[in-house]
Amino acid sequence: MQAVLSTAEEAGMDVDAHMDGQAGGGAKDDTSNLTGANAESGSGANDDIDAPNFDIDTYAARYAGYTKLRRLLFIAQHCKSRELDAYRLALDALTQPRSLNIQLYRKVMGLVAGRLGPAYSLDATWAEEIDKRAAMQKERLESDLQTSRTGMAKESIRLGYQDLGEFHYARGDLDNALKNFVRTRDYCSIARHNVEMCLNVIKVSVGLDSFAHVSTYVSKAEHATGMNDPKVRHKLKAAAGLAQLSQHNYDSAARKFLDCGPSGLTRGTPQDPGPASFAHVLAPEDVATYGGLCALASLDRPELKRSLLENTTFKGLLDLVPMVRELIYDFCRSRYGACLGALAALKPELLLDVHLHRHVESLYQRIRERCLLQYFIPYLSVDLGSMANTFDTPLPRLEKEIAGLIVTNRMPARIDSQRKTLHRRQVDPREAGYKKVFSMGQEFLREMRAMLFRMSLLEHSVFVEAETRGGAGGGGDARSGGRAGTLGSPHPSQGRAARGQGAGGGTSQARGGDAVLEGESSPEEDTDMGEDFGSANQQDPDLEATLTGEG
């Protein structure tokens, strides 16, 4: 038992070192991560996004805990028209009875600066009371943990570290929360404990934008549970999809998200999300939106239909976001103008998403290019003016986009700039057939010559073996990485006997396909070997040509 405790302490020290290195040492202010300032932004850190139809109250109700605060403060930073609403909702969450994040409460109050009226003014007395209560709670938790460690109660130690992790998470101290959640690893006795530990680490790692941790602990949880529980499986797939999305791997992200279903992604109630809720990480609407857009940007048409439209499990999520569902249907029904129009209407809301905002431009560009390619597939020639009207795009811009697709060999076409038409590049099927037949013939000849050469070597007992060290008189020397056997030996054993010379120090060499035997062989043997080999070549002219260099 003492060994287990020692191992756990070493694991805790490793986590401490990693987190200290990540933060550069010293005290850390985890509130800096709430606005997404540490992540690259596709729209710029201070851009004002106009989202007149964005329902921020409904949006905030999807989430709980740290991720809710983080998303609200991100909206306040990037959307001036919703700034005060976002601060109001954040303060409402921070003043809940179970809230302990007083550091963030003071920071938001400073940002509001009295603009929300007297009802949202700083309550210093209440804040100090919460700080005192939190200090007492921390002292009690640490005392309980120390008692459990003294008694070497493995399950009590695990629960002690888990409670400390939840305490630090509620306080907004994600680094210490991560350390304590990871320390529970060595005290997990059943698969369910491992799954709880992995989900807790994933929850905190998403808040820290540490997606390498997310991928690692998704894999650990999958091995622990065997993927038997659909609720756990859907949570892990959603977390894995988010990690792939952060790396711009849209194809992999789409496949992960499309394996999710409503089961396991419940959000509980706003007052009490509950331990089984995934609202601390993602909402079901997020999974549907991320999965739908990544699928449109990366999957081909047949796979899109099979994996998205015919996927009854994912369809339950897609129904939660009607705009995304309709634009996917528009794409599959070749209504590309309507699809791109719906994307443009949805764009402001997507730019306010703390995880998706940096990918919006890239996803939109990919989806638009796929629409252009799919539009041209049925035609031999297209009027560019008509195409520009369909896509509601100025003709010069459309020409430039199509030229880019042609240059990158994604669209087999050419532009007639005088007549403003787009023509498919025709390939002569007769010429293509001749080229294919000629290529296959050359490949067949190459394989046949190689096969005949190998058969001839086997027929004359010529073989190469790995060099072996030792021998009374220095054995032999093999060049080109091996030893060559004899040519024309009646039995393989005779060839092997001729290879390893004792005191005489015979030498065998193998160069390419020719084999030269040096050592104690008699002139008569050499003559017989030459005659046998020559007669074999005379019997087969094709083989002779192969052995003389044509192969």
Secondary structure, DSSP 4 states (H G I P E B T S, - for coil): -HHHHHHHHHHHHHHHHHHHHHHTSS---GGGGTTTTTS--SS-TT-----TT--HHHHHTT--HHHHHHHHHHHHHH-GGGHHHHHHHHHHHHTSTT---HHHHHHHHHHHTTTT-GGG---HHHHHHHHHHHHHHHHHHHHHHHHHHHHT-HHHHHHHHHHHHHHHHHHT-HHHHHHHHHHGGGG--SHHHHHHHHHHHHHHHHHTT-HHHHHHHHHHHHHHHTT--HHHHHHHHHHHHHHHHHTT-HHHHHHHHHT--STT-----SS---TT--TTT--HHHHHHHHHHHHHHHS-HHHHIIIIIT-HHHHHHHTT-HHHHHHHHHHHTT-HHHHHHHHHHHHHHHHT-TTTGGGHHHHHHHHHHHHHHHHHTT-SEEEHHHHHHHTT--HHHHHHHHHHHHHTTSS-EEEETTTTEEEEPP--HHHHHHHHHHHHHHHHHHHHHHHHHHHHHHHTT--EE------TT-----STTSEE--SS-SSHHHHHHHH--STT---EEEETTEEEE-SS--HHHHHHHHHHHHHHHHH-HHHHHIIIII-
